[in-house]
């Protein structure tokens, strides 16, 4: 986020590693200056780690990480070295705050907006056989039943926001910003085809187009239209 970086965070399995913090793990140091920090929470101890290695006994492994930053902007998580994960293992990210999941083998990057107030943002990582991961995700049970335009996060919008929507079936979506007179101010998503589920558009208001005020965010998905008020504070 901004110029802040936190690299070399590592999760994985290793012979002899356990659920306790042990010599193969490494504790997260305290942040300095403008920072972004990702740290894994040890399941057995109240410890935050930049390297969390487990034993390989469990078929499904789950890591819970916490992201914090004092910089406002878009946080980007980049999964690297995925080739070291056995080919038969699925690797998924779960963002509970936005109710989103991401197949990291297909899309190894994930972004979300941060306000810079150092609030802890939980992110989960699931690694294991595809069937076990899908069961843990509960995607079939959680499939949306209708088209929904969800509240923006954060709201009011200052510098960045995640604009979220749900569709129950494959469809083309358009997301537009209108003023209170109904005039289109900006097209944010233009006829994008999406699969069933919850989707997000990471948005940065541009000063030349969007000033402070109240707007109407309009979603068109197939024959359905949904509208929600959106407040921008610059």
ZITAVEN-V485968 format. One record per residue. N is the residue number from 0. SS is DSSP state (a for helix, b for strand, c for the rest). PSI is psi in radians with two decimals (NA if undefined). BURIAL is b if it has 24 or more other C-alpha atoms within 12 Angstrom, else e. Layout:
N&SS&PSI&BURIAL ; N&SS&PSI&BURIAL
This chain:
0&c&2.24&b ; 1&c&-2.29&e ; 2&c&0.02&e ; 3&c&2.42&b ; 4&c&2.62&b ; 5&c&1.68&b ; 6&c&3.02&e ; 7&c&0.38&e ; 8&c&2.34&b ; 9&b&2.27&b ; 10&b&2.58&b ; 11&b&-2.97&b ; 12&b&2.67&b ; 13&c&2.51&e ; 14&c&2.32&e ; 15&c&-0.16&e ; 16&c&2.66&e ; 17&c&-2.91&b ; 18&c&-0.34&b ; 19&c&2.81&e ; 20&c&2.13&b ; 21&c&-3.12&e ; 22&c&-0.35&e ; 23&c&-0.20&b ; 24&c&2.82&b ; 25&b&2.29&b ; 26&b&2.54&b ; 27&c&2.20&b ; 28&c&2.79&e ; 29&c&2.56&e ; 30&c&2.75&e ; 31&c&2.35&e ; 32&c&-2.61&e ; 33&c&2.15&e ; 34&c&2.78&b ; 35&b&2.40&b ; 36&b&2.27&b ; 37&b&2.22&b ; 38&b&2.47&b ; 39&b&2.38&b ; 40&b&2.17&b ; 41&c&2.23&b ; 42&c&-0.35&e ; 43&c&-0.30&e ; 44&c&2.73&e ; 45&c&1.30&e ; 46&c&2.50&b ; 47&b&2.27&b ; 48&b&2.49&b ; 49&b&-0.31&b ; 50&b&2.10&b ; 51&b&1.81&b ; 52&b&2.42&b ; 53&b&2.91&b ; 54&c&2.75&e ; 55&c&0.33&e ; 56&c&-0.67&e ; 57&c&2.41&e ; 58&c&-0.59&e ; 59&c&2.11&b ; 60&b&2.40&b ; 61&b&2.22&b ; 62&b&2.35&b ; 63&b&2.12&b ; 64&b&2.75&b ; 65&b&2.26&b ; 66&b&2.27&b ; 67&b&2.61&b ; 68&b&2.61&b ; 69&c&0.31&b ; 70&c&2.27&b ; 71&c&2.33&b ; 72&b&-2.86&b ; 73&b&2.17&b ; 74&b&2.26&b ; 75&b&2.17&b ; 76&b&2.30&b ; 77&b&2.06&b ; 78&c&2.22&b ; 79&c&2.90&e ; 80&c&0.56&e ; 81&a&-0.35&b ; 82&a&-0.30&e ; 83&a&-0.22&e ; 84&c&2.29&e ; 85&c&2.50&e ; 86&c&-0.56&e ; 87&c&0.08&e ; 88&b&2.32&b ; 89&b&2.60&b ; 90&b&1.99&b ; 91&b&2.60&b ; 92&b&2.48&b ; 93&b&2.21&b ; 94&b&1.67&b ; 95&c&-0.55&e ; 96&c&-0.62&b ; 97&c&0.02&b ; 98&c&0.82&b ; 99&b&2.60&b ; 100&b&2.71&b ; 101&b&2.21&b ; 102&b&1.84&b ; 103&c&-0.36&b ; 104&c&-0.60&b ; 105&c&-0.72&e ; 106&c&1.66&e ; 107&c&0.06&e ; 108&b&2.55&e ; 109&b&2.33&b ; 110&b&2.58&b ; 111&b&2.68&b ; 112&b&2.52&b ; 113&b&2.43&b ; 114&c&-0.23&b ; 115&c&0.25&b ; 116&c&0.22&e ; 117&c&0.32&e ; 118&c&2.38&e ; 119&c&2.20&e ; 120&b&1.94&b ; 121&b&2.41&b ; 122&b&2.30&b ; 123&b&2.58&b ; 124&b&2.27&b ; 125&b&2.28&b ; 126&b&2.20&b ; 127&b&-2.99&b ; 128&b&2.46&e ; 129&a&-0.72&e ; 130&a&-0.71&e ; 131&a&-0.69&e ; 132&a&-0.77&b ; 133&a&-0.67&b ; 134&a&-0.72&e ; 135&a&-0.65&b ; 136&a&-0.53&b ; 137&c&0.66&e ; 138&c&-0.66&e ; 139&c&-0.77&e ; 140&c&-0.52&e ; 141&c&0.09&e ; 142&c&2.29&b ; 143&c&2.55&e ; 144&c&-0.24&e ; 145&c&2.92&e ; 146&c&2.26&b ; 147&b&2.45&b ; 148&b&1.96&b ; 149&c&2.84&b ; 150&c&2.52&b ; 151&c&2.60&b ; 152&b&2.13&b ; 153&c&2.94&b ; 154&c&2.29&e ; 155&c&2.78&b ; 156&b&2.26&b ; 157&c&-1.19&b ; 158&c&-0.59&b ; 159&c&2.70&b ; 160&b&2.64&b ; 161&b&2.04&b ; 162&b&2.04&b ; 163&b&2.55&b ; 164&b&2.78&b ; 165&b&2.48&b ; 166&b&2.49&b ; 167&c&-0.17&b ; 168&c&2.86&e ; 169&c&2.30&e ; 170&b&2.91&e ; 171&b&2.39&b ; 172&b&2.57&b ; 173&b&2.33&b ; 174&b&2.10&b ; 175&b&2.68&b ; 176&b&2.23&b ; 177&b&2.68&b ; 178&c&3.12&b ; 179&c&-0.17&e ; 180&c&0.01&e ; 181&c&0.06&e ; 182&c&2.35&e ; 183&b&2.25&e ; 184&b&-0.69&b ; 185&b&2.57&b ; 186&b&2.06&b ; 187&b&-0.66&b ; 188&b&2.21&b ; 189&b&1.62&e ; 190&b&0.57&e ; 191&b&2.34&e ; 192&b&2.23&e ; 193&b&2.76&b ; 194&c&2.90&e ; 195&c&2.49&b ; 196&b&-2.93&b ; 197&b&2.32&b ; 198&b&2.78&b ; 199&b&2.51&b ; 200&b&2.03&b ; 201&b&2.10&b ; 202&b&2.35&b ; 203&c&1.93&b ; 204&c&2.33&b ; 205&c&2.24&e ; 206&c&-0.60&e ; 207&c&-0.34&e ; 208&c&-0.72&e ; 209&c&2.03&b ; 210&c&3.12&e ; 211&c&2.48&e ; 212&b&-3.05&e ; 213&b&2.32&b ; 214&b&2.99&b ; 215&b&2.11&b ; 216&b&2.16&b ; 217&b&2.21&b ; 218&b&2.26&b ; 219&b&2.13&b ; 220&b&1.83&b ; 221&c&-2.19&e ; 222&c&-0.05&e ; 223&b&2.52&e ; 224&b&2.33&e ; 225&b&2.48&b ; 226&b&2.48&b ; 227&b&2.48&b ; 228&b&2.48&b ; 229&b&2.16&b ; 230&b&2.23&b ; 231&b&2.25&b ; 232&c&2.00&e ; 233&c&NA&e
